[in-house]
């Protein structure tokens, strides 16, 4: 029996000015043609993602770059929906930042957890300006052995491209880790670049501060994107099997 293609929510405020957004159509084509991973993708603006039920019926959620989002609440709601419903989730760049915000607020109980780009005067700035902006930079990432990130990337080290000026406030690292969030990739200085949830908690929850959309020439999907697409297919197949 042929199952319908998994429905993918591309959450973000789509813009031709955001390079990663312009690459998404070609990456979806590459997934279908090269990897036989066909996804039925829909763009969901962040304002719409904030509405109850906005992501009902989707098999996977990708929170894309492009901050500041028009609705921080919508971006955080998308992460929470994916996490609590165990829907495959990928967050890239601002998606990483808002995955941290969501976890800080709704798992760690830091109700005032804030993003320094949106609310620089708040007390609990979980996301802060990087000491050195990564806009337009490329750098090495060291991956934790045995992690989801290592399995996906197939190597303990990778070189990735960034377009980012904000990251985790290291003062919150221990608390987030104590509540189950795993940081599985760092740069040469130990600054955090990848996060994930363990398999016993979530089937596929992965986010990176770098932008895998920018890897190569855009004709082949980055391993993280391929693994996410495969997780979406598995999720859709599981739903179909239960019907």
ZIDABEL-V772074 format. One line per field, one symbol per residue. psi: psi as a letter, one per 20 degrees, with the letter a starting at -180 (. if undefined). burial: I if it has 24 or more other ideal C-beta (glycine too) atoms within 12 Angstrom, else O. A space follows every 10 residues. Layout:
psi->???
burial->???
This chain:
psi->ppqqqqppon prnppiiohh ghigghhhgh ggghiknpqn qppoqhhhhi qpjhjpiqiq poorrkqpqh ohhgghhggg ggghjlpppp ppdhhgghgg gggggigikn hjprphhhmi iqgmnhprpq hoqjojrqrq pppppirggg hghjqiqqpr qqmqjqapoi iigggghhji ppojprahij qpiqqrqqhi hphoopqqhr nihjqbjjip qqhhhghggh hggggghggh hi.
burial->OOOOIIIIII IIIIOOOIII IOIIOOIIOI IOOOIOIIII IIIIIIOIII OOOIIOOIII IIIIIIIIIO IIIIIIIIII IIIOIIIIII IIIIIIIIII IIIIIIIIOI OOIIIIIIOO OOOIIIIIOI OOOIOOOOIO IIIIOOIIII OIIOOOOIII IIIIIIIIIO OIIOOIIOOO IIIIIIIOOO IIIIIIIOOO OIIIIIIIII IIIIIOOIOO IIIIIIIIII IIIIIIOOOO OOO
